[in-house]
Amino acid sequence: MSLNLTSAGLKLNSKQKRILSLMLLFSAILYLGFALAAGKESLFNAAAALGGTGWLFLLACSLGNYLLRFLRWQYYLRRLDKNLSRRLPALLHLDYYLAGFALTMTPAKAGETVRSLYLKNHGVRFNHSLASFFCERFQDLIIITLLASLALLNFADYRNFVFIIALVLLILLSTLRSKKIPRLLRYLASTWRISRLSKILEHLAGLLDSAHMLLQLRPLSTGMLLGLLAWSVQGLAFYFILATLDSPLPLTMALAIYAISLLAGALSFIPGGIGATEAVMYLLLSQAGLEYGQALAIPIISRVSTLWFAVLLGLLASLILSLRGITPSDKAKPQG
């Protein structure tokens, strides 16, 4: 992802600005459509029923999710760079982590790797920060698939969907934990005469070497535990929405609906899963017996308190860093 950087902070190039603008426009149209379909009164009543305390609880759960994921991120980077804590204060590191959420709406969340550019100012190698980002996303997929497996208890139609994804992820995990892939990539890099391709293969091999270290038993189990806690907290927030709006479902069913919706959004490859996540959540809530208006309103409330809250926090973190004169490194070329 190409980035133009200025002293004022992060500046997207014109193509990236167009993509973000289109995504924001698409999101606004989509949410307007959901709101109109649910009915203005139905949506406002659902939002009001939560009350100030309810909304604070939802945002607190989301914040708890982000903090647990930051602890995992920090733990991974410290595994790869033993002296990082001496060079980078924890609160500043948290600012960098949150700033990545400002670009969640970029394709495949690639914009979140802006953290790597901030961390480069502190001597963190790109293959270390990118490996941490990759392992985070990969583990999140595994954890959300585990939560989605609760659907086996309630949604027979989704059993094959969850089983196939779980099987693919297990195969990928086994492959990534092998040292053979980086060796093969380095062999191909030394064999092929195409300079640009050889460099890409070398960088990829370095990233996989770092990822291999993070996918060993101890860091993998620690990361999985923190990730499971983070996403369980977010799933409980979804359960709270249902209970507060007098649409109680069994906890296992609520967690499964939330997880399957996130999984569908991730596999759609649409930035932020916009549209796909909400649509699947609506379909599953309808299948669970919720009435039309609530089944449409609940996905909006859930996503406002998660996705859009994260984007807002990311923008605030980026603004704070910019006001402090802290900008991403302009040395955006990956280095091993």
Backbone hydrogen bonds, N-H to C=O, Kabsch-Sander energy under -0.5 kcal/mol:
donor,donor_aa,acceptor,acceptor_aa,energy
4,N,11,K,-1.4
5,L,3,L,-0.5
6,T,9,G,-2.1
9,G,6,T,-1.9
11,K,4,N,-1.5
17,K,13,N,-2.4
18,R,14,S,-2.1
19,I,15,K,-2.1
20,L,16,Q,-2.7
21,S,17,K,-2.7
22,L,18,R,-2.6
23,M,19,I,-2.4
24,L,20,L,-2.6
25,L,21,S,-2.5
26,F,22,L,-3.0
27,S,23,M,-2.7
28,A,24,L,-2.5
29,I,25,L,-2.4
30,L,26,F,-2.7
31,Y,27,S,-2.9
32,L,28,A,-2.2
33,G,29,I,-2.4
34,F,30,L,-2.4
35,A,31,Y,-2.5
36,L,32,L,-2.7
37,A,33,G,-2.5
38,A,34,F,-2.7
39,G,35,A,-1.8
43,L,39,G,-2.5
44,F,40,K,-2.6
45,N,41,E,-2.5
46,A,42,S,-1.9
47,A,43,L,-2.5
48,A,44,F,-2.7
49,A,45,N,-2.2
50,L,46,A,-0.8
51,G,47,A,-0.6
51,G,48,A,-0.7
54,G,50,L,-1.2
55,W,51,G,-2.3
56,L,52,G,-2.3
57,F,53,T,-2.2
58,L,54,G,-2.2
59,L,55,W,-2.5
60,A,56,L,-2.3
61,C,57,F,-2.2
62,S,58,L,-2.1
63,L,59,L,-2.6
64,G,60,A,-2.4
65,N,61,C,-2.2
66,Y,62,S,-2.2
67,L,63,L,-2.4
68,L,64,G,-2.3
69,R,65,N,-2.0
70,F,66,Y,-2.0
71,L,67,L,-2.2
72,R,68,L,-1.7
73,W,69,R,-2.4
74,Q,70,F,-3.2
75,Y,71,L,-2.3
76,Y,72,R,-2.3
77,L,73,W,-2.3
78,R,74,Q,-2.2
79,R,75,Y,-1.5
80,L,76,Y,-1.6
81,D,77,L,-2.4
84,L,81,D,-1.7
86,R,83,N,-0.9
87,R,83,N,-1.0
87,R,84,L,-0.8
88,L,84,L,-2.0
93,H,89,P,-2.3
94,L,90,A,-2.4
95,D,91,L,-1.9
96,Y,92,L,-2.0
97,Y,93,H,-2.3
98,L,94,L,-2.7
99,A,95,D,-2.3
100,G,96,Y,-1.1
100,G,97,Y,-0.6
101,F,98,L,-1.6
102,A,99,A,-1.2
103,L,100,G,-1.5
104,T,101,F,-1.7
106,T,103,L,-1.5
109,K,106,T,-2.3
110,A,107,P,-2.1
111,G,103,L,-0.5
112,E,109,K,-1.8
113,T,110,A,-1.8
114,V,111,G,-1.8
115,R,112,E,-1.7
116,S,113,T,-1.5
117,L,113,T,-0.6
117,L,114,V,-0.6
118,Y,114,V,-1.7
119,L,115,R,-2.9
120,K,116,S,-1.4
121,N,117,L,-0.6
121,N,118,Y,-1.1
122,H,119,L,-1.9
123,G,120,K,-1.8
124,V,119,L,-1.8
125,R,123,G,-0.5
127,N,335,Q,-1.0
128,H,125,R,-0.6
129,S,125,R,-2.0
130,L,126,F,-2.9
131,A,127,N,-1.3
132,S,128,H,-2.0
133,F,129,S,-2.1
134,F,130,L,-2.6
135,C,131,A,-2.7
136,E,132,S,-2.2
137,R,133,F,-2.3
138,F,134,F,-2.6
139,Q,135,C,-2.7
140,D,136,E,-2.4
141,L,137,R,-1.8
142,I,138,F,-1.8
143,I,139,Q,-2.9
144,I,140,D,-2.9
145,T,141,L,-2.0
146,L,142,I,-2.1
147,L,143,I,-2.4
148,A,144,I,-2.5
149,S,145,T,-1.4
150,L,147,L,-1.4
151,A,148,A,-2.4
152,L,149,S,-1.9
153,L,150,L,-1.7
154,N,151,A,-1.0
155,F,151,A,-3.7
156,A,154,N,-0.6
158,Y,155,F,-1.5
159,R,156,A,-1.4
162,V,158,Y,-2.2
163,F,159,R,-2.6
164,I,160,N,-2.7
165,I,161,F,-1.7
166,A,162,V,-2.5
167,L,163,F,-2.3
168,V,164,I,-2.4
169,L,165,I,-2.4
170,L,166,A,-2.1
171,I,167,L,-2.0
172,L,168,V,-2.4
173,L,169,L,-2.6
174,S,170,L,-2.2
175,T,171,I,-2.1
176,L,172,L,-2.9
177,R,173,L,-1.6
178,S,175,T,-1.4
183,R,179,K,-1.4
184,L,180,K,-2.5
185,L,181,I,-2.5
186,R,182,P,-2.3
187,Y,183,R,-2.2
188,L,184,L,-2.5
189,A,185,L,-2.3
190,S,186,R,-2.0
191,T,187,Y,-1.4
192,W,188,L,-2.9
195,S,193,R,-0.8
198,S,194,I,-2.5
199,K,195,S,-2.1
200,I,196,R,-1.9
201,L,197,L,-2.4
202,E,198,S,-2.2
203,H,199,K,-2.5
204,L,200,I,-2.5
205,A,201,L,-2.3
206,G,202,E,-2.1
207,L,203,H,-2.3
208,L,204,L,-2.4
209,D,205,A,-2.0
210,S,206,G,-1.9
211,A,207,L,-2.6
212,H,208,L,-2.5
213,M,209,D,-1.3
214,L,210,S,-1.3
215,L,211,A,-1.1
216,Q,213,M,-0.7
220,L,216,Q,-2.8
221,S,217,L,-2.7
222,T,218,R,-2.3
223,G,219,P,-2.6
224,M,220,L,-2.6
225,L,221,S,-2.2
226,L,222,T,-2.3
227,G,223,G,-2.5
228,L,224,M,-2.8
229,L,225,L,-2.3
230,A,226,L,-2.3
231,W,227,G,-2.6
232,S,228,L,-2.0
233,V,229,L,-2.1
234,Q,230,A,-1.5
235,G,231,W,-2.1
236,L,232,S,-2.5
237,A,233,V,-1.5
238,F,234,Q,-1.5
239,Y,235,G,-2.0
240,F,236,L,-2.2
241,I,237,A,-1.9
242,L,238,F,-1.9
243,A,239,Y,-2.5
244,T,240,F,-2.7
245,L,241,I,-1.9
246,D,243,A,-1.3
247,S,242,L,-2.9
254,A,250,P,-2.5
255,L,251,L,-2.6
256,A,252,T,-2.0
257,I,253,M,-2.6
258,Y,254,A,-2.4
259,A,255,L,-2.6
260,I,256,A,-2.9
261,S,257,I,-1.9
262,L,258,Y,-2.0
263,L,259,A,-2.6
264,A,260,I,-2.6
265,G,261,S,-2.1
266,A,262,L,-2.5
267,L,263,L,-2.4
268,S,264,A,-1.0
269,F,266,A,-1.0
270,I,265,G,-0.7
273,G,270,I,-3.3
274,I,271,P,-1.4
276,A,274,I,-1.0
277,T,273,G,-2.6
279,A,275,G,-2.4
280,V,276,A,-2.3
281,M,277,T,-2.3
282,Y,278,E,-2.4
283,L,279,A,-2.3
284,L,280,V,-2.5
285,L,281,M,-2.3
286,S,282,Y,-2.3
287,Q,283,L,-2.3
288,A,284,L,-1.6
289,G,286,S,-1.4
290,L,285,L,-2.3
295,A,291,E,-2.5
296,L,292,Y,-1.2
297,A,293,G,-2.1
298,I,294,Q,-2.7
300,I,296,L,-0.8
301,I,297,A,-2.1
302,S,298,I,-2.8
303,R,299,P,-2.4
304,V,300,I,-2.4
305,S,301,I,-1.8
306,T,303,R,-0.7
308,W,303,R,-2.0
309,F,304,V,-0.6
310,A,306,T,-2.2
311,V,307,L,-2.1
312,L,308,W,-2.1
313,L,309,F,-2.4
314,G,310,A,-2.5
315,L,311,V,-2.3
316,L,312,L,-2.3
317,A,313,L,-2.7
318,S,314,G,-2.4
319,L,315,L,-2.2
320,I,316,L,-2.5
321,L,317,A,-2.3
322,S,318,S,-2.3
323,L,319,L,-2.7
324,R,320,I,-1.5
325,G,322,S,-1.5
326,I,321,L,-3.0
327,T,325,G,-0.6
329,S,117,L,-2.4
332,A,330,D,-1.5
